C-alpha cells in the first residue's frame, strides 16, 4: 500500500465517522466531478455501480483517486474487480496484481479462459 493509504487508515482509526463521511464526499466528487471516466454512463450510485466505478478509476484515475476507492470499498472489492474484469488493460492488471499481492493466473486478463479462435500455423 502507498504511504497515502497508510496515513488515511490511521486517520480513519482516529477520527471515526467524520472520515467515512469525508470518504463519501470524495467518492461523490470523483463520480460527478470527473465525467471523463463515466461519460457513457448515466447517474451512478456508489453501491449499485461499484464495479464500474472501481474499474474506471483503476484504469484511468490518479493515485489519490485510487486511494479513495481503496479506502471506501476495501481491498477485497478491489481484488475482485482486478480478478474478474474484462475491461482493465494488462498493464493495469499487472500493476494491481503486484500491489495487492495476487497471482497473475487468478486474473481473467492473464488466464487462458478464452482460447484463440484461429490458431497460428
N, C-alpha and C positions, 0 to 999 in steps of 0.2 A: 504494500500500500504506500501511497505517497505521503509525504510529510503533511500536506494539507489535510488529507483524510484523517491521519492520526490526531492532528490538532483539533479537528472538528469532533472526533469521537470524545476527546477529553472535554470539550465544551459541552457536548450533549450530556455527559455524566454530571457536570457541574450545574448546568442551568435547567435541566429537565424539560418541562413543557414549552417554555419560551423558544427553545431551539427547534423543537418539532414544528411549531407554528412558523418559525423563520424558514425552515426547510420547505414547507408547503408553499410559502410565498415565493421562494426562489424557484421552485419547480414550476409554479404558475407563470413566473417571469420567462422561463425557458420556453414553455409551451406557447404562450401568447406573444412574447417578445421576439422570438426567433422563428418567424413563419417560413424562413428559408429551409428549415428542416421538415416542416409539415405542410408545405404548400399544396399538396394534393389531398389533404385531409380536411374534414370539416372540424367542428368543435371537438376537442379532445377532453376526455375525463382521465385524471391521473390514475384511477383504479381500473376502469374499464379498458383503457388503451395503454396499459403499462408496457406491454410487449413492444408495441410500435415506438413508444417514447424512448424506451431503453435502447432499442435497435438503432434508431436515428441518431441519438446523442452519442452512442458509442462510435458510430461510423463518422459523424460529421462534427461532433461537439468539441469544445475546448476542454482542457484538463480540469478547470473549475467546474464546468457543467457535468463532466463525468463524475467528479467527486460529489456533487449534489445528488445525482441519481443513485450513486453507491450508498450514500447515507440515507436517502429517502426509501429506496426499495430494498436495500440489503444485498449482501454478497450472493446469496443463494439465487435470487431472482436474476441477477446479472449473469451468473454461471449458466442458468437455464437458457437464457437468450443466446449466449455465446455457443452453447452446445447445439441448439436446435435451429438457429436462424439460417435461412437460405439467402438472406439479403446482405449479410455482412461480407465484406471483402476478405480474401485470405490474409491480407496484411493486418487488418483489424482483429480478426480471429486469432492470429498468431500472437499479436501483442497482448491480448487479454488472456490467452492461454498461459503465457508466461507470467503475467501479473497475478492471475488468480490461481496459479499452480494446478492447472488442469492438464489432462493428457490430450494431445492433438487428435488422437484416434477417437476420442469421445465426441468430437465435434462433427457436425454434418458436413462442414466445409472440407475437412480433410479425410473423411471416411470414403469407403468405396460403395456407398449406398446406391448411387446411380451409375451403373456401368455405361460405358460408351455404346451408342447405337451402332456406329460404324467403327469396326476395329481397323487400325492401321495395318498395312502389309508389312 
